[in-house]
Amino acid sequence: MQDAPVTSPAPKKLSVVIPVYNEEATVQELIKLVVHAVLPAHLDKEIICVNDCSKDGTGKKLDELPALFPGQDFKILHKPANEGKGAALRDGFKLATGDVVLIQDADLEYDPDDYPRLLQPIIEGKADVVYGSRFIGEPHRVLYWYHTLGNRFLTGFSNCFTNLNLTDMEVCYKVFRKDVLDRIKPIKCNRFGFEPEITAKIAKLRPRLRIYEVGVAYYGRSYEEGKKITWKDGVKAILTIIRFRFWD
């Protein structure tokens, strides 16, 4: 049986929210891909970049964007202190004016060519939230076995508490109808705990949301290339999953 269509009107504008920290080498190339990403003809786009107090030349690279891509709708926020990905997204969500909000990392690990498949379930009225997944058939770079093991464990652990059947809770690509995002209590986790927190909160919303998952390509980085997440973030994610199931 197919899901019933939503009563909300078809989306007219996409907000791409990009938290950025020390990505001087990649951010302009990533933004170029976002600017040229193929979208349905009726869908406008704004790009929201939140500079999380980068210590390299990221801020300058971001300030050059309006001149590099004239006509593109940019919102650029420079935070006075580094707080983490979750805090940067929280600030970016406040600036979003689109009907749909999509999260994009700035490190070239995820490909904006995947936007059409991520947006399709929402545009067709089948979904309220769409998660990407690195584990259901799309190309991905072969890197760390223990990262894959950790991701699968955290996803399974999260599923036990949310009663969802996701395959990749920690994925960057998450897409929300803006009216759904507005119903979620403010994000409290400032760093990588954002992923299990937002997942727990959408699972609790009633009436139950229609959550879809689509395969996305993944071009992961090594630590030598700038990867930031560590095993400590995995431990914090476990505690966050428990926290937002029972005490928040």
Beta strands, then each sheet from edge to edge (+ up, - down):
strand 1: 13-20
strand 2: 44-51
strand 3: 73-78
strand 4: 100-103
strand 5: 129-133
strand 6: 174-177
strand 7: 211-215
sheet 1: 3+ 2+ 1+ 4+ 6- 5+ 7+
end
